[in-house]
Amino acid sequence: MRLPANENIPGEVITPLQSRGHDVRWMLTEGAGNTDEAVLSRARAEQRFACDFR
């Protein structure tokens, strides 16, 4: 599964997901400080599972 994970998600959640083969894009290491809108936009562009709360 391809997942976005905002920077507030703890590494203790990210690591097990990645070790199980999930493709997790963690904003803490790949885009810290981005707005929620930017994170969702990137998730959509990369076809990652993301909810759209508009």
C-alpha positions as a Markdown table, in Angstrom:
| # | Residue | x | y | z |
|---|---|---|---|---|
| 1 | Met | 0.0 | 0.0 | 0.0 |
| 2 | Arg | 1.2 | 3.5 | -0.8 |
| 3 | Leu | 0.6 | 5.8 | 2.2 |
| 4 | Pro | 1.3 | 9.4 | 3.1 |
| 5 | Ala | 2.2 | 10.1 | 6.7 |
| 6 | Asn | 2.3 | 13.6 | 8.0 |
| 7 | Glu | 5.3 | 14.6 | 10.2 |
| 8 | Asn | 3.3 | 14.3 | 13.4 |
| 9 | Ile | 3.1 | 10.5 | 12.9 |
| 10 | Pro | 5.6 | 8.8 | 15.2 |
| 11 | Gly | 8.5 | 6.8 | 13.8 |
| 12 | Glu | 7.2 | 3.8 | 15.9 |
| 13 | Val | 4.3 | 3.7 | 13.5 |
| 14 | Ile | 6.2 | 4.3 | 10.3 |
| 15 | Thr | 9.0 | 1.7 | 10.7 |
| 16 | Pro | 6.7 | -1.3 | 11.2 |
| 17 | Leu | 4.6 | -0.3 | 8.1 |
| 18 | Gln | 7.7 | 0.0 | 6.0 |
| 19 | Ser | 9.1 | -3.3 | 7.3 |
| 20 | Arg | 5.9 | -4.9 | 6.2 |
| 21 | Gly | 6.5 | -3.7 | 2.6 |
| 22 | His | 4.3 | -0.6 | 2.6 |
| 23 | Asp | 5.5 | 2.4 | 0.7 |
| 24 | Val | 5.2 | 5.2 | 3.3 |
| 25 | Arg | 6.1 | 8.8 | 2.4 |
| 26 | Trp | 6.9 | 10.3 | 5.8 |
| 27 | Met | 6.8 | 14.1 | 5.7 |
| 28 | Leu | 9.1 | 14.4 | 8.7 |
| 29 | Thr | 12.0 | 13.2 | 6.6 |
| 30 | Glu | 10.7 | 14.3 | 3.1 |
| 31 | Gly | 8.9 | 17.6 | 3.6 |
| 32 | Ala | 8.8 | 18.8 | 7.2 |
| 33 | Gly | 7.0 | 22.1 | 7.6 |
| 34 | Asn | 4.7 | 21.6 | 4.6 |
| 35 | Thr | 1.1 | 22.7 | 5.0 |
| 36 | Asp | -1.7 | 20.1 | 5.2 |
| 37 | Glu | -2.8 | 21.2 | 1.7 |
| 38 | Ala | 0.7 | 20.6 | 0.3 |
| 39 | Val | 0.9 | 17.1 | 1.9 |
| 40 | Leu | -2.5 | 16.2 | 0.5 |
| 41 | Ser | -1.6 | 17.6 | -2.9 |
| 42 | Arg | 1.5 | 15.5 | -3.0 |
| 43 | Ala | -0.3 | 12.4 | -1.8 |
| 44 | Arg | -2.8 | 12.8 | -4.6 |
| 45 | Ala | -0.1 | 13.5 | -7.2 |
| 46 | Glu | 1.7 | 10.3 | -6.1 |
| 47 | Gln | -1.5 | 8.3 | -6.0 |
| 48 | Arg | -1.2 | 7.5 | -2.4 |
| 49 | Phe | -4.2 | 6.7 | -0.2 |
| 50 | Ala | -5.4 | 10.0 | 1.3 |
| 51 | Cys | -8.7 | 11.4 | 2.5 |
| 52 | Asp | -9.8 | 14.7 | 1.1 |
| 53 | Phe | -11.6 | 16.7 | 3.8 |
| 54 | Arg | -12.9 | 19.5 | 1.5 |
